Structures are given as structure tokens and as C-alpha cells.
């Protein structure tokens, strides 16, 4: 740490920061990665659902607050690789129309200043980098794509194949969920992934998930010009006297403060923490927070409207890895309802301890176990609309999320619609069995899809970042996590974050020469 000046400093190593580091690593430039967490320990706890879901052993101890001052225990993770260490690996492209102005029942989703075609080549690059498995031409909402997925789709297990067939019989178009996992089903002896029941929501003990740590950070730091410092929490950014350049990155490492400088500084802390860092870096030139002349830093917070629909049956479910089906037939609405509704995808294996973590207190273990072994769970995502009043802000050292729900009628309709679909399909193996369906909405603590707090655009008065994700106000400061999103769409954000990081990486390589 004696030599503290770098060509590029990247703060955060998740889907944005890790991918950017990989893109820049071979450039010959001196690059510093600052990560507030450590590497995920390689230990048996990686696959222990009791420790992960009930004891929350990998989650930070910090608390955030809602607009009423009520405590939020955010479902987030601070490790090398960020939240990708725990994600389910679902890697979707946004739909082409997601980049346009979209009318919803409860408001308008704004047009992006760049279009799908601007991101398409970087989506292709990101799919290769993150080893995405899937099959084209099954999803009716699929955007224009010039080539196949890098790897074949993950096969359905028999129980899931039966559900897939049942959905088709109802005129729907289920398709293989695009997944970033290192599974070779042609030759399992050569496969890193063992297709286990501890994937979605777990860190992978055998490094078989295509996450930002394994696929990007570790290859990047193999280059001698790239330095990674872990357990380095960045506290604030200093600027020059003019306020036009960041000239100091203050980080706390092992209880001591260090200041690093870089020709270019990139934030990739996640939409909440990137906004918080900018707000906490206020100075005389930037009294409302760094890069906040628009007063939009922290505003337009979005995190998707999540619902889980659990289908519980008296029939035993033997599936080990169920997360292989997605359905987008209702993405843009349905007959009699011309507004977008959202996407559906199967969730990973429902373990006894995961059921217990979300069940009412004192639920007997045998009941949780029965639910886990006789159920299948679906994740429903409806678009969360941008609203400047939905925002992240700080009071002292405390983080607040001031959020008011939107798009509720659409979300409720979507949940009821999917319940009706599940109740209508007839599965041959279920004859003589009783099935019931339970919908449940997720809460503000589910921040895995956070986005929108530093939107990009062409005009400094209505955006924080320019089209290359450089802050309008500070010449050498960029943001490459999901903060830049003008809207959230209704599919997982990870692949778009990765694709954008590759796009910004190309710009930075050109800028640095």
C-alpha cells in the first residue's frame, strides 16, 4: 500500500466491478480493486441451509431503516464477487422494448438513452464470459440475437419436465432458464458442477457457479498489474479544489485509514451503497453529495416487486435441481389487460431450513420438512417503477430507504393469474394427490435486484451519469453497478450489469489509450 497511485481504482468486485476488472486486466494499466469484504470462506457451512437461511451466517450485521425508522436487515452480501456469490445464476437479457418508453397500469417506465442494439454485442460477450446455458427461440419475448447460447440448456429433471409439458398443454411457452453454472451434462466426469441441491442462495463450495469472483476477479488478479485489497471499506471520496476530479479514495483497512489516488475511480458498490458513498462524500464544491448537482443521487430506487408462489402437493417431489424453467407469456400482459405483468421462473431447491426461515415462528421441524419435500416454488417479478420520491439517503452513518409501493394492482393480478395457471395444469403423476398453491410477497429487505439510484442520461439536469456512466459533475468518476438503470424491467438485472461493465470497460480502454 506504499505505492498508492493507480491508473484505475475500482470499488466493489461484484457483477459490475468484477466484470470491469476482468475487461481492463490485460491492458497493462495499474489497477486497484477495493473490496469491503473478504473471499467467501471455503467451508462446509457453504452448503448448510440452517446456517445460511436461519442463522444468516454470511450476511452483514449492519441494519438499514425504512421511511418509518423501522429496521431493515438487508439480504445482501459483502464478499469478493458481491451478491453473485449467492445468486441463482439466472442471466437474462432485457427485452428490446424494455429500453423504450413503456406504459404500465400504474405509471410510465422511461425510455433509455441507449437501446437494445447498443447493448447486444456486450450481452453476447457477457454470456460467454459467464458461461450461460440456454436455448434460443423458445421464449416468445426474446430479443433479436445473432448466435446461440455458449452452452446447451440445463436439462429438466422428470418432475420438472412433467410441469413443463403441463404448461405447454395450456398453450404457454415455457423455456429453459438461462443459467450461469459450470455444468457439463454430456460428460459429468468433466463437470465442475455436480448439480446439487445447494445452489440458489448458497455460495458454491466447489466453485461451480459462474460468478464475478471465479470468472472475473481471480483471472484478473493473476495479472501482476492488478491489485486486490480485501476488507477495505471505502468511507468517502475527496476531490480536487475545483471539485472536478476525485483525487483521494479513503478506505479503512485493519482499523487504519489509507488514502489511494487514481486517474480514474469507479464505483461498483451496488445501487444502495454507491449512492451512499456519493452522499457521504459531500464537500464545499458538492454540498449535496458528490456528483449530485441534479439532486438525483439516491433517487428512483427500484428493487423489483417479488412474489413467491409455492405449489404444495401430497406427492413427494424428488427433484434435486429444479431451477430450469422460465415463463414470459405474461411479460407484456394478456388478453383484456394491455399492461406489462412480468416474468416467472422456478426457484432453487426448497430446503427444510429455508422453509423454517420464512415460516411463522415455532413452526415444527417436521412440518417444514414435509413442505420442503412436497413442494415447488416459483419466483414472480413485476417491474418496480421509478419514482424520485423512492430514494436512498443517509443520516449520520445510518442508511435509509424511503420507499412507497407501486404497480400493486398489476402485481396482485399477476400473482392470482399464476396461481390459476398452476391450479389448472393436470400432471399424470399427480392423479389421486391433493395440491394447494400459496402466494407470498417479499419485503423491502430483498435488495438483490436493487437499481436506479444514479441513472444515466444525456443531460446533467435529469441524470447523474452520462452515456458512458461517467458522472456529469466529476470528470474521472464512473459508476458501473445497477445504479445507472433508468428502469428495472421485469427480469434479473445481473447480465445487464455485466454487459454494461464490458461496454464501459471498452470506453475506458479507449480513454486511457
C-alpha positions as CSV (number, residue, x, y, z in Angstrom):
1,X,0.0,0.0,0.0
2,X,3.0,2.3,0.0
3,X,2.6,3.0,-3.7
4,X,-0.9,4.4,-3.6
5,X,-1.5,5.8,-7.1
6,X,-3.1,3.8,-9.7
7,X,-4.4,4.2,-13.3
8,X,-7.8,2.8,-12.2
9,X,-9.4,2.2,-8.8
10,X,-12.5,0.0,-8.8
11,X,-14.5,0.0,-5.6
12,X,-16.5,-3.3,-5.3
13,X,-16.0,-6.6,-7.0
14,X,-19.5,-7.9,-7.9
15,X,-21.3,-8.1,-11.3
16,X,-20.2,-4.6,-12.2
17,X,-16.8,-4.2,-10.6
18,X,-15.5,-7.7,-11.1
19,X,-16.5,-7.7,-14.7
20,X,-14.9,-4.4,-15.3
21,X,-11.7,-5.6,-13.7
22,X,-11.6,-8.6,-16.0
23,X,-12.1,-6.3,-19.0
24,X,-9.2,-4.0,-18.0
25,X,-6.8,-6.5,-16.6
26,X,-4.9,-7.2,-19.8
27,X,-4.4,-3.5,-20.6
28,X,-1.1,-3.1,-18.8
29,X,-2.6,-0.4,-16.6
30,X,-2.1,-0.4,-12.9
31,X,-5.5,-1.3,-11.3
32,X,-6.6,-1.4,-7.7
33,X,-9.6,-3.4,-6.5
34,X,-11.0,-2.4,-3.1
35,X,-13.5,-4.8,-1.6
36,X,-15.0,-4.3,1.8
37,X,-15.4,-8.0,2.4
38,X,-13.1,-11.0,2.1
39,X,-13.2,-14.1,0.0
40,X,-16.1,-16.4,0.9
41,X,-14.5,-18.9,3.2
42,X,-14.4,-22.4,1.7
43,X,-16.1,-24.4,4.4
44,X,-18.9,-26.9,5.0
45,X,-21.1,-24.0,6.0
46,X,-21.3,-23.1,2.3
47,X,-23.9,-25.8,1.9
48,X,-25.5,-25.7,5.3
49,X,-29.0,-24.3,4.8
50,X,-29.6,-23.9,8.5
51,X,-26.6,-21.6,8.9
52,X,-27.3,-19.7,5.7
53,X,-31.1,-19.1,6.0
54,X,-31.8,-19.3,9.7
55,X,-28.5,-18.1,11.2
56,X,-27.7,-15.8,8.3
57,X,-24.1,-16.5,8.8
58,X,-22.8,-14.8,5.6
59,X,-24.9,-11.7,5.8
60,X,-23.6,-8.4,7.3
61,X,-24.6,-7.4,10.8
62,X,-25.5,-3.9,9.6
63,X,-29.0,-2.6,9.6
64,X,-30.8,-0.1,7.3
65,X,-34.0,1.7,8.1
66,X,-37.3,2.3,6.2
67,X,-39.1,5.6,6.0
68,X,-40.8,5.0,9.3
69,X,-37.5,4.3,11.1
70,X,-38.2,0.5,11.2
71,X,-35.1,-1.7,11.0
72,X,-34.3,-3.5,7.7
73,X,-31.9,-6.4,7.7
74,X,-31.0,-6.4,4.0
75,X,-30.5,-9.6,2.2
76,X,-27.1,-8.7,0.8
77,X,-23.5,-9.9,1.0
78,X,-20.1,-8.2,1.1
79,X,-17.6,-10.6,-0.4
80,X,-15.3,-10.8,-3.4
81,X,-17.8,-11.4,-6.1
82,X,-20.5,-9.5,-4.3
83,X,-24.0,-10.8,-4.4
84,X,-23.1,-13.1,-7.4
85,X,-21.6,-15.5,-4.9
86,X,-25.1,-16.2,-3.6
87,X,-27.2,-15.6,-6.7
88,X,-29.1,-18.3,-8.6
89,X,-27.2,-17.6,-11.8
90,X,-30.2,-16.6,-13.8
91,X,-28.8,-14.4,-16.6
92,X,-31.4,-12.7,-18.8
93,X,-31.1,-10.1,-21.5
94,X,-33.6,-7.2,-21.1
95,X,-36.3,-7.4,-23.7
96,X,-35.9,-5.0,-26.7
97,X,-39.0,-3.0,-25.7
98,X,-37.7,-2.6,-22.1
99,X,-35.4,0.1,-23.5
100,X,-38.3,2.0,-24.8
101,X,-41.0,4.1,-23.0
102,X,-43.4,1.6,-21.6
103,X,-46.9,2.3,-20.3
104,X,-47.9,0.4,-17.1
105,X,-51.2,0.4,-15.3
106,X,-49.7,2.5,-12.5
107,X,-47.3,4.8,-14.5
108,X,-44.7,5.0,-17.2
109,X,-41.3,3.3,-17.4
110,X,-39.0,5.8,-19.1
111,X,-37.1,5.4,-22.4
112,X,-33.4,4.6,-22.1
113,X,-31.0,6.9,-23.8
114,X,-29.3,3.8,-25.4
115,X,-31.2,0.9,-27.0
116,X,-31.0,-2.9,-27.0
117,X,-28.8,-2.8,-30.1
118,X,-26.3,-0.7,-28.2
119,X,-26.0,-3.4,-25.5
120,X,-26.5,-6.5,-27.7
121,X,-22.8,-7.2,-28.5
122,X,-21.9,-6.8,-24.8
123,X,-24.7,-9.2,-23.8
124,X,-23.1,-11.7,-26.2
125,X,-19.7,-11.1,-24.6
126,X,-21.1,-11.4,-21.1
127,X,-22.9,-14.6,-21.9
128,X,-19.6,-16.1,-23.0
129,X,-17.7,-14.7,-20.0
130,X,-20.3,-16.1,-17.6
131,X,-20.8,-19.4,-19.4
132,X,-24.5,-19.1,-19.8
133,X,-26.5,-22.2,-20.7
134,X,-29.8,-21.9,-22.5
135,X,-31.7,-22.4,-25.8
136,X,-32.8,-19.7,-28.2
137,X,-36.2,-19.3,-29.9
138,X,-38.4,-20.8,-27.1
139,X,-39.1,-17.5,-25.2
140,X,-41.8,-15.5,-27.1
141,X,-40.4,-12.2,-25.7
142,X,-36.8,-13.0,-26.7
143,X,-34.9,-10.0,-28.2
144,X,-33.1,-10.2,-31.5
145,X,-30.0,-12.4,-31.1
146,X,-27.5,-13.4,-33.7
147,X,-26.0,-16.5,-32.1
148,X,-26.8,-19.4,-29.8
149,X,-26.0,-19.5,-26.1
150,X,-22.4,-20.5,-25.4
151,X,-23.6,-23.7,-23.7
152,X,-26.6,-26.0,-24.1
153,X,-29.6,-25.7,-21.7
154,X,-29.7,-27.4,-18.3
155,X,-32.0,-30.3,-18.6
156,X,-35.2,-30.7,-16.7
157,X,-35.5,-33.5,-14.1
158,X,-38.5,-35.8,-14.7
159,X,-40.8,-34.0,-12.2
160,X,-40.0,-30.6,-13.8
161,X,-40.3,-32.0,-17.3
162,X,-43.8,-33.0,-16.4
163,X,-44.6,-29.5,-15.3
164,X,-43.1,-28.1,-18.5
165,X,-45.3,-30.4,-20.5
166,X,-48.4,-29.3,-18.5
167,X,-47.7,-25.7,-19.1
168,X,-47.3,-26.3,-22.8
169,X,-50.7,-28.1,-22.8
170,X,-52.2,-24.9,-21.5
171,X,-50.9,-23.0,-24.5
172,X,-48.0,-21.4,-22.7
173,X,-44.4,-21.2,-23.8
174,X,-42.1,-22.4,-21.0
175,X,-38.4,-22.2,-21.9
176,X,-35.1,-23.2,-20.4
177,X,-33.9,-20.7,-17.7
178,X,-30.6,-19.1,-18.9
179,X,-28.1,-20.1,-16.2
180,X,-24.5,-19.3,-15.5
181,X,-23.3,-22.6,-13.9
182,X,-20.4,-24.8,-14.8
183,X,-22.4,-27.9,-15.6
184,X,-21.3,-30.4,-18.3
185,X,-24.2,-32.8,-18.7
186,X,-22.6,-34.5,-21.7
187,X,-19.7,-35.7,-19.6
188,X,-20.3,-35.4,-15.9
189,X,-16.8,-36.6,-15.1
190,X,-15.5,-33.4,-16.7
191,X,-18.2,-31.2,-15.0
192,X,-17.2,-28.8,-12.2
193,X,-20.9,-28.6,-11.2
194,X,-22.4,-31.7,-9.6
195,X,-26.0,-30.5,-9.9
196,X,-26.6,-30.4,-6.2
197,X,-29.5,-29.0,-4.1
198,X,-27.4,-26.2,-2.6
199,X,-27.1,-23.6,-5.4
200,X,-29.7,-20.9,-5.4
201,X,-28.9,-18.7,-2.4
202,X,-25.8,-20.6,-1.4
203,X,-22.1,-19.9,-2.1
204,X,-20.7,-22.8,-4.1
205,X,-18.3,-24.9,-2.1
206,X,-16.7,-26.3,-5.3
207,X,-16.6,-23.0,-7.3
208,X,-19.0,-24.4,-9.9
209,X,-21.1,-21.2,-10.1
210,X,-20.2,-18.7,-12.8
211,X,-19.9,-15.7,-10.5
212,X,-17.9,-12.5,-10.6
213,X,-15.3,-13.9,-8.2
214,X,-14.5,-17.1,-10.0
215,X,-15.0,-15.9,-13.6
216,X,-13.6,-12.4,-13.4
217,X,-11.7,-11.3,-10.3
218,X,-9.4,-14.3,-9.9
219,X,-8.4,-14.3,-13.5
220,X,-7.9,-10.5,-13.3
221,X,-5.6,-10.6,-10.2
222,X,-3.4,-13.2,-11.9
223,X,-2.1,-10.2,-13.8
224,X,0.7,-8.5,-11.8
225,X,-0.6,-5.1,-12.6
226,X,-3.9,-5.8,-10.8
227,X,-4.0,-5.5,-7.0
228,X,-6.9,-6.6,-4.8
229,X,-7.2,-5.4,-1.2
230,X,-9.9,-7.1,0.8
231,X,-11.6,-6.0,4.0
232,X,-11.1,-2.4,2.7
233,X,-14.2,-0.4,3.4
234,X,-14.2,2.9,1.4
235,X,-15.5,5.7,3.6
236,X,-15.5,8.7,1.3
237,X,-14.0,10.3,-1.8
238,X,-12.0,13.5,-1.8
239,X,-12.0,15.9,-4.8
240,X,-9.6,18.5,-6.1
241,X,-10.1,22.2,-5.2
242,X,-12.2,22.6,-8.4
243,X,-14.4,19.6,-7.5
244,X,-13.9,18.2,-11.0
245,X,-11.7,15.3,-10.1
246,X,-11.6,12.6,-7.4
247,X,-8.0,12.8,-6.0
248,X,-8.4,10.6,-2.9
249,X,-10.2,7.4,-2.0
250,X,-10.3,7.0,1.8
251,X,-10.5,3.4,2.9
252,X,-10.4,1.8,6.3
253,X,-8.2,-1.3,6.4
254,X,-7.5,-3.2,9.6
255,X,-8.7,-0.3,11.7
256,X,-6.5,2.3,9.9
257,X,-7.3,4.8,7.3
258,X,-5.5,4.8,4.0
259,X,-5.8,7.2,1.0
260,X,-5.4,6.0,-2.5
261,X,-5.5,8.0,-5.7
262,X,-6.3,7.1,-9.3
263,X,-6.5,8.7,-12.7
264,X,-10.0,7.0,-12.9
265,X,-12.2,6.0,-10.0
266,X,-15.1,3.6,-10.5
267,X,-17.9,2.8,-8.0
268,X,-19.4,-0.6,-8.1
269,X,-20.8,-1.0,-4.6
270,X,-24.4,-1.8,-5.5
271,X,-27.1,0.8,-6.1
272,X,-27.6,1.5,-2.4
273,X,-24.0,1.7,-1.3
274,X,-22.7,3.6,-4.4
275,X,-25.4,6.3,-3.7
276,X,-24.5,6.3,0.0
277,X,-20.8,6.8,-0.8
278,X,-21.5,9.7,-3.1
279,X,-23.8,11.3,-0.5
280,X,-21.3,10.8,2.3
281,X,-18.6,12.4,0.2
282,X,-20.2,15.9,0.2
283,X,-17.8,18.8,0.3
284,X,-17.8,22.6,-0.4
285,X,-18.0,22.1,-4.1
286,X,-20.6,19.3,-3.8
287,X,-22.6,20.3,-0.8
288,X,-25.5,17.9,-1.5
289,X,-23.2,14.9,-2.2
290,X,-20.6,14.2,-4.8
291,X,-21.9,14.3,-8.4
292,X,-25.3,15.4,-7.2
293,X,-26.0,18.7,-8.9
294,X,-29.1,17.1,-10.3
295,X,-30.3,16.1,-6.8
296,X,-30.9,12.6,-8.2
297,X,-28.2,10.7,-6.3
298,X,-30.1,8.0,-4.3
299,X,-33.4,8.8,-6.0
300,X,-35.5,6.5,-8.2
301,X,-34.6,3.5,-6.1
302,X,-36.0,0.2,-7.5
303,X,-35.7,-3.4,-6.5
304,X,-38.4,-5.3,-8.3
305,X,-41.7,-6.5,-7.0
306,X,-41.1,-10.0,-5.9
307,X,-43.6,-12.8,-5.2
308,X,-43.1,-16.5,-4.5
309,X,-45.9,-18.9,-5.4
310,X,-45.4,-22.3,-3.7
311,X,-47.3,-25.3,-5.1
312,X,-47.6,-27.9,-2.3
313,X,-48.8,-31.4,-3.1
314,X,-49.3,-34.7,-1.2
315,X,-47.0,-36.2,-3.9
316,X,-43.3,-36.4,-2.9
317,X,-41.0,-34.2,-5.1
318,X,-37.7,-36.0,-5.7
319,X,-36.1,-33.1,-7.7
320,X,-32.6,-32.1,-6.8
321,X,-32.1,-29.1,-9.0
322,X,-35.5,-27.6,-10.1
323,X,-34.3,-24.2,-11.3
324,X,-34.7,-24.8,-15.1
325,X,-38.0,-23.3,-16.3
326,X,-39.0,-19.8,-17.0
327,X,-42.2,-18.4,-18.5
328,X,-42.7,-14.9,-20.1
329,X,-46.1,-15.3,-21.7
330,X,-47.5,-12.6,-19.4
331,X,-44.5,-10.3,-19.7
332,X,-46.4,-7.7,-21.8
333,X,-49.8,-8.5,-20.4
334,X,-52.6,-10.7,-21.5
335,X,-56.0,-10.6,-23.3
336,X,-58.1,-7.9,-21.6
337,X,-55.1,-6.4,-19.8
338,X,-52.8,-4.5,-22.1
339,X,-50.2,-3.7,-19.5
340,X,-46.9,-5.5,-18.6
341,X,-47.3,-8.1,-15.8
342,X,-43.9,-9.7,-15.5
343,X,-41.7,-12.9,-15.6
344,X,-41.9,-16.3,-13.9
345,X,-39.1,-18.7,-13.1
346,X,-38.6,-21.7,-10.9
347,X,-36.6,-21.2,-7.8
348,X,-33.9,-23.5,-6.5
349,X,-34.4,-26.4,-4.1
350,X,-36.6,-25.6,-1.1
351,X,-34.8,-26.9,1.9
352,X,-36.3,-27.6,5.3
353,X,-34.3,-24.8,6.9
354,X,-35.3,-22.3,4.1
355,X,-38.9,-23.1,4.8
356,X,-38.4,-22.6,8.5
357,X,-36.7,-19.3,7.9
358,X,-39.8,-17.9,6.2
359,X,-42.4,-19.8,8.2
360,X,-44.3,-18.5,11.2
361,X,-42.2,-18.7,14.5
362,X,-42.3,-22.1,16.3
363,X,-43.3,-24.0,13.2
364,X,-42.4,-27.7,14.0
365,X,-39.5,-29.0,12.0
366,X,-41.5,-32.0,10.7
367,X,-43.9,-29.6,9.1
368,X,-41.1,-27.6,7.4
369,X,-39.6,-30.8,6.2
370,X,-42.9,-32.0,4.7
371,X,-43.4,-28.7,2.9
372,X,-39.8,-28.8,1.6
373,X,-40.1,-32.3,0.2
374,X,-43.6,-31.9,-1.3
375,X,-43.4,-28.5,-3.0
376,X,-42.1,-26.5,-5.9
377,X,-41.6,-22.7,-5.8
378,X,-41.9,-20.1,-8.4
379,X,-40.5,-16.6,-8.4
380,X,-42.7,-13.9,-9.9
381,X,-41.1,-10.5,-10.9
382,X,-43.2,-7.4,-11.8
383,X,-41.5,-4.2,-12.8
384,X,-40.9,-1.7,-10.0
385,X,-41.5,1.8,-11.5
386,X,-39.0,4.6,-11.0
387,X,-40.2,7.4,-8.6
388,X,-37.9,10.2,-7.5
389,X,-39.5,10.0,-4.0
390,X,-38.4,6.4,-3.6
391,X,-34.8,7.0,-2.5
392,X,-31.8,6.1,-0.5
393,X,-30.4,8.7,1.9
394,X,-28.2,8.9,4.9
395,X,-28.5,10.4,8.4
396,X,-25.1,10.4,10.0
397,X,-23.9,6.8,9.5
398,X,-27.3,5.3,9.0
399,X,-28.8,4.2,5.7
400,X,-32.4,4.9,5.0
401,X,-34.7,3.6,2.2
402,X,-37.7,5.8,1.8
403,X,-39.9,3.6,-0.4
404,X,-43.6,3.6,-1.3
405,X,-45.0,0.6,-3.2
406,X,-46.2,1.0,-6.8
407,X,-47.7,-1.2,-9.5
408,X,-49.6,-3.1,-6.8
409,X,-52.7,-3.9,-8.8
410,X,-50.7,-5.4,-11.7
411,X,-48.6,-7.4,-9.2
412,X,-51.7,-8.7,-7.5
413,X,-53.3,-9.7,-10.8
414,X,-50.1,-11.4,-11.9
415,X,-49.9,-13.4,-8.7
416,X,-53.5,-14.5,-9.0
417,X,-53.0,-15.3,-12.7
418,X,-50.1,-17.6,-12.0
419,X,-51.9,-19.3,-9.1
420,X,-54.8,-20.0,-11.5
421,X,-52.3,-21.5,-14.1
422,X,-50.8,-23.8,-11.5
423,X,-54.2,-24.9,-10.3
424,X,-55.3,-25.6,-13.9
425,X,-52.5,-27.9,-15.1
426,X,-53.0,-31.6,-14.8
427,X,-50.0,-33.8,-14.2
428,X,-50.3,-37.5,-14.8
429,X,-48.2,-38.5,-11.8
430,X,-50.4,-36.3,-9.5
431,X,-53.6,-38.3,-10.1
432,X,-55.0,-39.2,-6.7
433,X,-53.0,-36.5,-5.0
434,X,-54.1,-33.2,-3.5
435,X,-52.4,-29.9,-4.4
436,X,-52.7,-26.4,-3.0
437,X,-51.0,-23.2,-4.0
438,X,-49.7,-20.5,-1.6
439,X,-48.7,-17.0,-2.8
440,X,-46.4,-14.8,-0.7
441,X,-45.0,-11.3,-1.3
442,X,-41.4,-10.4,-0.5
443,X,-40.5,-7.4,1.6
444,X,-38.2,-4.4,1.5
445,X,-35.2,-6.4,2.8
446,X,-35.0,-8.3,-0.5
447,X,-32.4,-6.0,-2.2
448,X,-30.8,-8.4,-4.6
449,X,-32.2,-6.6,-7.6
450,X,-31.5,-3.0,-6.4
451,X,-31.1,-0.4,-9.1
452,X,-31.7,3.1,-10.3
453,X,-30.1,5.4,-7.8
454,X,-27.7,7.1,-10.2
455,X,-29.5,6.9,-13.6
456,X,-27.6,7.6,-16.8
457,X,-28.7,10.1,-19.5
458,X,-27.6,12.8,-21.8
459,X,-28.5,15.9,-19.7
460,X,-26.9,16.7,-16.3
461,X,-30.1,18.2,-15.0
462,X,-32.1,14.9,-15.2
463,X,-29.4,12.3,-14.8
464,X,-26.3,11.6,-12.6
465,X,-24.2,9.8,-15.2
466,X,-23.5,10.3,-18.9
467,X,-23.9,7.6,-21.5
468,X,-20.5,6.1,-20.6
469,X,-21.6,6.0,-16.9
470,X,-19.2,8.8,-16.0
471,X,-20.6,11.3,-13.5
472,X,-21.6,14.6,-15.2
473,X,-20.0,16.6,-12.4
474,X,-16.7,14.8,-11.8
475,X,-14.6,14.0,-14.8
476,X,-12.8,10.9,-13.6
477,X,-15.6,9.2,-11.6
478,X,-17.7,6.4,-13.0
479,X,-20.4,4.1,-11.7
480,X,-20.8,0.6,-13.2
481,X,-23.3,-1.3,-11.0
482,X,-27.1,-1.2,-11.4
483,X,-27.3,2.4,-10.2
484,X,-27.3,3.5,-13.8
485,X,-30.6,1.8,-14.7
486,X,-33.4,4.3,-15.7
487,X,-35.9,1.4,-15.3
488,X,-35.9,-2.0,-13.8
489,X,-37.7,-4.2,-16.4
490,X,-39.1,-7.5,-15.0
491,X,-36.1,-9.8,-15.4
492,X,-33.0,-10.3,-13.3
493,X,-30.5,-7.4,-13.6
494,X,-27.2,-9.3,-13.4
495,X,-26.5,-9.8,-17.1
496,X,-27.3,-6.2,-18.0
497,X,-24.9,-5.0,-15.2
498,X,-22.2,-7.3,-16.6
499,X,-22.8,-6.3,-20.2
500,X,-22.7,-2.6,-19.3
501,X,-19.5,-3.1,-17.4
502,X,-17.9,-4.6,-20.5
503,X,-19.3,-1.6,-22.5
504,X,-17.9,0.9,-20.1
505,X,-14.6,-1.1,-20.0
506,X,-14.2,-0.6,-23.7
507,X,-14.7,3.1,-23.3
508,X,-12.2,3.3,-20.5
509,X,-9.6,1.4,-22.6
510,X,-10.1,4.0,-25.4
511,X,-9.9,6.9,-22.9
512,X,-6.7,5.7,-21.3
513,X,-5.1,4.9,-24.7
